[in-house]
Amino acid sequence: MPANTRGAAARLNDQSQRISSLTPTLDLLYDRFKTGPQPSSDFEKSMFDFMGVLYCQVKELRNEHAQLREEMLVRNRNVVESVDDLHLSVVKTEQYSRRDTITVVGLDKPESETEATLSQKVAQTLSVSGVDVSPNDFSAIHRNSRDNRIIRGKTIPPSVTVRFSKINKKDSVIRNYRNFDQAASAPRQVKVYQSLTQHYADLRSGIFKFLKSDENDESYFESFCDDCG
């Protein structure tokens, strides 16, 4: 919620509390005036009339305030919904910008690694999918960190972000590459994922934890998030 909207809501809430604390007192005084001895002097009659006018004005103010508060709540809901819609639109646009990008997890990182050797190694690894991949298919490639990470006692090399020159080639690779090796009946050391923004990475993390996948896959997932944000 925008700061000016939060400020208006806070002021309205403060005013509501003040009016709420004032009206019971006036209700009590007015009831006593109505049920008590009838005014006999001109001063008492004036005071009685004054209290009647004051009571009616406060009642009117209270009703107007209740209406204003309801309008403000509706407006706040509309603002929140608009901000949520805008946020979702930005998130979708940001994710779409990664349409041609994948994340490669678990690929060993030698000390002497260069961009050229990395490109060659990634191409060879992705070719396991059955799609012939060469370094020329990449428009950009980089490690997402310099150092390995230790996750639950396992050494996990930094993930690799790979951007393809052609989306169709990338789609073919990610569609055909299997993170589980059927022949070996075991997960592959190197896994391939669609590159995700932080929003969708968090969403995937929530789903992953809900499904309670095994520790090995979870450590790979933590490494997979290196390029998010």
N, C-alpha and C positions, 0 to 999 in steps of 0.2 A: 504494500500500500504506500503511495507517495507520502512524503513527510508532511506536506500541507494538509492532506486529507486526514492523516493521523492526528495532527494538531487540532483541527476543527472538531474531530470526534472526541478528543480529550476535553476540549472546552465545553462541548455540548454535554458530556457526561458529568462534568463538574457542575454545570448549571442545573442539570437534572437533580443532582444530589441536594443542591441548595434549595430548589423549589420543593423537593420532597420533604425536607426538614422544616420548611416554612408552613406549608399548607395544613398539617395536623394542628398546629398551634392556632391558626386562624379558624379552623373548623370548630375547635373547642371553644374559643372565645365567642364565636358567632352563635353557637348553640346556647351558650350561657345567656347571651343577650336576648335570644328569642324566648327562652324558657324562664328567664328571671323576671323580676319586677318590671312592669311597664314604665317607660320613662315618663316623668311627670313635669320636669322643668324643661325650659327651652334648651339648656345646655345638654341635658341628657338625651333629648330628642335629636339634637345635632350630632351627638356622639353616636347614637344608634344609627342614624342615617349614614354617617361617615363610615362606620363599620360595615354597613350593608354594601355601600359602594365599593369599599376596599376589598371586601370578600368576593364580590362579583368580578372585579378586575383581576384578582389573583386566580380565580377559577378559570377565567377566560385565558389568562396567560398560561396556566397549566395545560389547558386544552391545546392551545397553539403550539406550546412547547412539545407536547406529545406528538402532534402532527409533524412538526419540524424534525423531531428525532426519528420518526418513522421514515420521512423522506431522506434523511441523511443516511440511515441504514441501507435503504434501497440504493442510493447513489454509491455508497461504499461498495456494496456487492457488485454493482455494475462496473465500478472502477477495477475491482479485484479480478472480475471475469475478463475485462479488456486486457489487463496486464498479463493474465494467464494465457490468453489467446495470443498475445504478442510474443510472449516468451516461447510458447510452443512453436510459433511460426519461425522464430529465430533459431530454435533448436533444430527444427526440420531442415532449414536452409543450411545450417552449419554441418549437419550430418550429410546432406546431399553433396556438399563440397568434397566429402571423402568418398564419394561414389567409386572413384578409380583407385582407391588405396586399401591396402591390406596390412595386417600386422603379422610378422613371423616370430614365433616364440620358441625358445629352446635351441637356437642355432649357436653352436660353439663360437667363441670369440678368441682367436689367437692374438698374441701380442703384436705380431707383425701385420695385422689386418689392415688393408687399404680399401678404399671405395671400390677399386677394380676387382680385388679378390673377393670382397663381400658380394658384389654384383654377380660374379661368376658362381659363387657358392649358393647364393639364393636361387639363381636360375636353375642350377642343377637339382637343388632340393625340390623346387616347385614342379620340375619336369616329372617327378614321381607321380604326379596326378595323371600322367598320360598326355598332357598338353606340352608340346615342345616350347620351352621358354628359354630365351637368351637375354643377356644384359641389354641388348638393344630394345627390348620390350619395356624397359624401365625409363621413366622420365625423371625419377628421383629415388634415392635410396639412402638411408642413414640408420646408424645405431641410435637408440633412444637414451643411451647412457654409456659412460666409459667403463664402468666397473660392473662386475658380477654382483648378484645379490644372494644373500643367504636367507632362504625361506624354509622354516621348520627343519633346519639342518641340511638342506639341500642347496647346492650351488646352482643358481639359475643365471645364465648369461642374459645380458640386456636384450630386449626385443628389438626387432628391426622393422622400420616403416618402409613400405615399398609402394611407390606410386607408378602405375602403368601408363604407358602412352595411349593405349586404347582400352576403353572400358570393357569391350567385348572379350578381350584376351583375359583381363582380370576376372571377369565373371566365369569364364570357362575354367580357369584355374581353381577358384574357390568353390565352384560347383563340383569339381572332380577330385580335388584333394581330400583325402580322408585322414582325420586326426587319429583315427583308430586303425591300426594295421590288422586287417582280418587274417592275413596269412600267419602272423606271429601271435595273434589273439592278445594283443597288448597295445596300449596307447603309443603313438609315435613319439620319439624324442622331440621332433620339430613339429609344431602345430601352426596352423594358419587360420586367421580370423579376419572378418571384415573390420576395418579400422573404425572405431567408435569415438564419438565425442564423450565428454565426461558424463553428460546426462544419460546417454544410452549405456555407457559403461556401468554407471551406478545401477541402472535398471537391470542390466544383465547380472550384476553382482547380487542384487536382491533375489532374482529368480534362482541363481546358482545356489545361494545359501538356503533358499527355501527347499530346493530339491535335495540338499545335503549330499552333494557329490563327494567322492573320496578325496583324501588328502592330497594325492598326487596331482589330480586335476586342479584342485584348488590352488596349489602353489603355482602351477602354470598360469592360472587365471590372474593371480596377483601380478605376475611378470607381464602378462598381456596388457595390463593397464598402464604400463610405462609411458605410452605415447598419448594418453588421454589428457584433456585439459587445454 
